[in-house]
Amino acid sequence: MDYRILHVNTANTWRGGEQQVVYLVEGLQSRGHNNFVVCQPKSVLREKLFSSKTPVFPLAMHGEWDLIAAIKLAMIIKKNNIQILHLHTAHAHTLGLLAAKFNPACKVIVSRRVDFHIHSRFKYKRGINKIITVSERIRQVLIEDKIDAEKIVAVHSGVDLERFNGIKSNGYIYKEFKLDGKTPIVGIVAALAPHKDHQNFLYAAGKLKEKYPRVKFLIVGEGELKQDLKILTRQLGLEKEVIFTGFRKDSLEIISTFDVFVLSSCLEGMGSVLLEAMALAKPIVATRTGGIPEVVLNGVTGILVSPGDSGELANGIMQLLGDNALAKEMGLKGKERVKEFSKDKMVEKTEGIYKKIMS
């Protein structure tokens, strides 16, 4: 049986969660389901879906208690005979619950991608049929917060493995950033947000500079902390070693130039960017937090270190820079492991949850 599903995402920016929405919508569409998307008028998500056959409703959503947006959302649900309302962001969660009150027959699913404890239990206790977490760790956090375990299902984020065919280090990247192709590159791809802990990455870079003065550190992404991180870079005397690339649409090509991929988060739901690094056969040094250990196998596909410990992070990076054979082996094992996280498996598991709540 095919379903009529409305996906709601309130983000303007483009991060891992928005990519998962696109994968899910495309996958469900190919399986015969009717998908609809509500997103911000000027969002990157709307831009990504512009040429698709999926009906997209641009709706200005100003915070989670925007009653006008909630009423408009309720009208979209009713007019399009929506059976399943899938809420993909925190603000969408509240707006969706308000809208669903006007459409009691509509089933409600909430996705949660962050591993910190919830602030408001009432949002999770009423009106929701299922909560999908992107890692088992997030599921356990919600259970610790007294949310009914029967309502929560972990479904790992997926990656489009076909995207990586033909991706390789391109000369234009070396030319743009004035790299000679032989310089070791350590990189991080993440929004410049507090929980990604780029400060820890920079402190580790300062320690690495002493032993590896030729290494360059690429920080790929945009965010609220950009100026603060640039100030810290100057304070650490790393202006020549650290390159801020900003947001890049060619992030895969940039990752392909990395010798070591780093994720220094202090909080992380899963870290879907790790899947991209693994698909490109890059050895990883990441923090042992949230759902990361479910993705990166310590000592097998990468090295896991304690969050917030720049010395341990630096040592992990140095271990891979100093042992090419180990780095290559971990990268190849990661490329094999990432097959377990395909977007098709994510779509299939999510569809199974839809079928269960509709039966």
C-alpha positions in Angstrom: 0.0 0.0 0.0 1.3 3.5 -0.8 1.0 6.3 1.7 0.6 10.1 1.5 3.5 11.5 3.6 4.2 15.1 4.5 7.8 15.9 5.5 8.4 19.1 7.5 11.9 20.6 7.9 12.4 24.1 9.4 16.1 24.6 8.6 17.3 27.3 6.2 20.8 25.8 6.1 22.1 22.5 4.5 23.4 19.9 6.9 23.3 16.2 7.2 19.7 16.1 8.3 18.5 17.9 5.2 20.5 15.5 3.0 18.7 12.6 4.7 15.3 14.2 4.0 16.2 14.3 0.3 17.4 10.7 0.3 14.2 9.6 2.1 11.8 11.5 -0.2 13.5 10.2 -3.3 13.6 6.6 -2.0 10.0 6.6 -0.9 8.9 8.2 -4.2 10.6 5.3 -6.1 8.7 2.8 -3.9 5.3 4.3 -5.0 4.6 6.6 -2.0 3.2 10.1 -2.4 5.5 12.6 -0.7 5.1 16.2 0.1 7.6 18.6 1.7 7.1 21.7 3.8 10.2 23.8 4.2 11.4 27.4 4.6 10.9 29.6 1.4 14.6 30.5 1.1 16.0 27.2 2.4 18.7 25.1 0.6 16.3 22.2 0.9 13.7 23.9 -1.3 16.5 24.6 -3.8 17.6 21.0 -3.8 14.0 19.8 -4.4 13.1 22.5 -6.9 13.6 20.3 -10.0 12.1 17.1 -8.4 8.6 15.8 -8.9 7.8 16.1 -5.2 5.3 18.8 -4.3 7.0 21.4 -2.1 5.2 23.9 0.0 7.3 26.9 1.0 6.2 28.1 4.4 7.8 30.7 6.6 8.1 29.1 10.0 9.3 31.5 12.7 10.1 29.3 15.7 8.4 26.4 17.1 5.4 28.3 18.5 4.5 30.1 15.3 0.7 29.6 15.4 0.1 31.0 12.0 2.5 28.6 10.5 0.9 25.7 12.5 -2.5 26.6 11.1 -1.2 26.8 7.6 0.5 23.4 8.1 -2.8 22.0 9.3 -4.5 23.2 6.2 -1.8 21.6 4.0 -2.3 18.3 5.8 -6.1 18.4 5.4 -6.1 19.5 1.8 -3.7 16.8 0.7 -5.2 14.0 2.7 -1.9 13.4 4.5 -1.8 10.0 6.3 1.7 10.3 7.9 3.3 13.5 9.1 7.1 13.2 9.5 8.8 16.0 11.4 12.5 16.2 10.8 13.7 19.1 13.0 13.1 20.3 16.6 10.9 23.3 15.6 9.0 21.2 13.1 8.2 18.8 16.0 6.2 21.4 18.0 4.6 23.0 14.9 3.6 19.5 13.6 2.0 18.5 16.9 0.0 21.7 16.9 -1.1 21.1 13.3 -1.9 17.4 14.0 -4.5 18.4 16.6 -6.7 19.6 13.7 -6.1 16.3 11.9 -6.5 13.5 14.5 -6.4 10.7 11.9 -2.9 11.7 10.8 -0.1 9.6 12.2 2.9 11.5 13.5 6.6 10.6 13.4 9.5 12.6 14.8 13.1 12.3 13.8 15.8 13.1 16.4 19.4 13.6 15.4 21.0 15.1 18.6 22.3 13.2 21.6 21.7 15.7 24.4 18.9 15.2 26.9 15.5 16.6 26.2 14.3 19.8 27.9 10.5 19.2 27.5 9.1 15.7 28.0 5.5 16.6 27.1 6.4 17.0 23.4 7.5 13.4 23.4 4.7 11.8 25.4 1.6 12.8 23.6 0.5 12.8 19.9 3.5 10.9 18.6 3.3 7.4 17.1 7.0 6.8 16.7 10.3 8.6 17.3 13.2 7.7 14.9 16.7 8.3 16.2 19.7 8.3 14.0 21.7 6.2 16.4 21.2 3.8 19.2 22.9 6.2 21.6 20.2 8.8 21.0 17.6 6.1 21.6 19.2 5.3 25.0 19.3 9.0 25.9 15.5 9.3 25.4 14.9 6.1 27.4 17.0 7.6 30.2 14.7 10.7 29.9 11.7 8.4 30.7 10.3 8.3 27.1 8.5 5.0 26.3 11.1 2.7 24.8 8.4 1.1 22.6 7.9 4.4 20.8 11.6 4.8 19.8 13.4 3.1 16.9 17.0 3.7 15.8 17.6 4.0 12.1 21.1 5.1 11.1 21.5 7.8 8.5 22.3 6.6 5.0 24.7 7.6 2.3 24.4 7.4 -1.5 27.3 5.2 -2.4 27.0 6.0 -6.1 27.8 9.6 -5.5 31.4 8.6 -4.8 32.1 6.9 -8.1 34.7 8.9 -9.9 35.4 11.3 -7.0 39.1 12.0 -6.8 41.6 14.6 -5.8 41.4 17.4 -8.3 44.2 19.7 -9.2 42.0 22.8 -8.9 41.7 22.3 -5.1 45.5 22.2 -4.6 45.8 25.3 -6.8 43.0 27.2 -5.0 44.5 26.7 -1.6 48.1 26.9 -2.7 49.0 23.3 -1.9 51.7 21.4 -3.7 50.0 18.0 -3.7 52.7 16.6 -1.4 51.7 18.5 1.7 49.9 16.4 4.3 46.3 17.5 4.8 44.2 17.1 7.9 40.6 18.2 7.5 37.3 18.6 9.2 33.9 19.1 7.5 31.3 20.4 10.0 29.1 23.4 10.7 31.0 26.0 12.7 28.8 25.4 15.7 29.7 24.9 19.4 29.0 21.1 19.6 31.4 20.4 16.8 34.2 21.7 19.0 36.5 23.2 16.4 38.4 24.8 19.2 39.6 21.3 20.2 40.6 20.7 16.6 42.7 24.0 16.5 44.4 23.2 19.8 45.3 19.8 18.4 46.6 21.5 15.3 48.9 23.7 17.5 50.4 20.6 19.0 50.8 18.9 15.6 52.6 21.9 14.2 55.7 21.2 16.4 56.2 17.7 14.9 54.7 18.2 11.4 55.4 21.8 10.4 54.3 21.2 6.8 50.8 19.9 7.6 47.9 22.0 6.5 44.5 22.0 8.3 41.3 22.5 6.3 38.2 23.6 8.0 35.2 23.1 5.7 31.9 24.7 6.7 30.1 27.9 7.8 28.5 28.9 11.1 28.1 31.2 14.0 31.6 30.6 15.4 33.6 31.5 12.3 35.0 34.8 13.6 35.8 33.3 17.0 37.6 30.4 15.4 39.6 32.8 13.2 40.7 34.8 16.2 41.7 31.6 18.0 43.7 30.6 14.9 45.7 33.8 15.1 46.2 33.5 18.8 47.7 30.0 18.3 49.9 31.3 15.5 48.3 29.0 12.9 47.4 31.5 10.2 49.7 29.9 7.7 48.6 26.3 8.6 44.8 26.6 8.9 42.6 27.2 5.9 38.9 28.1 6.3 37.2 27.1 3.1 33.7 28.2 4.0 30.6 26.2 2.8 31.5 24.2 -0.2 29.3 22.3 -2.7 32.4 20.3 -3.7 33.0 19.0 -0.2 33.5 15.4 -1.5 36.3 16.5 -3.8 37.9 18.4 -0.9 37.6 15.4 1.4 39.3 13.3 -1.3 42.5 15.4 -0.7 42.6 14.7 3.0 45.2 12.4 4.5 43.3 12.2 7.7 39.6 13.1 8.3 38.8 14.5 11.8 35.5 15.0 13.6 36.1 16.7 17.0 32.6 17.0 18.3 31.7 17.1 22.0 28.1 16.1 21.1 27.1 14.2 18.0 24.0 12.3 17.1 25.8 10.2 14.6 28.0 12.2 12.3 26.7 11.4 8.8 29.7 13.2 7.3 31.8 10.3 8.6 30.1 8.1 6.1 31.3 10.3 3.3 34.9 10.1 4.6 34.6 6.3 4.8 33.2 6.0 1.3 36.2 7.9 0.1 38.5 5.5 2.0 39.8 8.1 4.4 41.2 7.1 7.8 39.3 8.8 10.6 40.2 10.3 14.0 36.9 11.2 15.8 35.7 11.6 19.3 34.1 8.9 21.3 30.7 10.5 21.8 27.1 10.1 20.8 26.6 7.7 17.9 30.1 8.0 16.5 31.3 4.7 17.9 28.4 3.0 16.1 29.9 4.3 12.8 33.7 4.3 13.4 35.2 1.1 14.7 38.1 2.0 17.0 41.4 0.6 15.8 39.7 -0.8 12.6 38.3 2.0 10.5 39.7 4.9 12.6 40.9 6.1 16.0 38.4 7.2 18.6 39.6 9.7 21.3 38.0 11.4 24.3 36.0 14.5 23.6 37.6 17.8 24.5 41.1 16.2 24.8 43.3 18.0 22.3 46.4 16.1 23.3 44.7 12.7 22.6 43.2 14.1 19.4 46.7 15.3 18.2 48.2 11.9 19.1 45.6 10.1 17.1 46.2 12.3 14.0 50.0 11.8 14.4 49.6 8.1 14.6 48.0 8.0 11.2 50.3 10.6 9.6 53.3 8.6 10.8 52.1 5.3 9.6 50.9 5.3 5.9 50.2 1.6 5.9 47.9 1.8 8.9 46.2 4.8 7.5 45.6 3.1 4.1 44.3 -0.1 5.8 41.8 1.8 8.0 40.6 3.8 5.0 40.0 0.6 3.0 38.2 -1.1 5.9 36.0 2.0 6.3 35.1 1.9 2.6 33.9 -1.7 3.1 32.0 -0.9 6.3 30.2 2.1 4.9 28.1 -0.3 2.7 26.2 -1.1 5.9 24.9 2.5 5.9 23.4 2.8 2.4 20.6 5.2 1.8 18.5 2.3 0.5 18.7 0.6 3.9 17.7 3.8 5.7 14.7 4.2 3.4 13.7 0.5 3.8 13.8 0.7 7.6 11.8 4.0 7.6 9.2 2.6 5.3 8.9 -0.4 7.6 8.1 2.0 10.5 5.4 3.7 8.4 3.8 0.3 7.6 3.8 -0.7 11.2 2.0 2.5 12.5 -0.5 2.3 9.6 -1.4 -1.4 10.1 
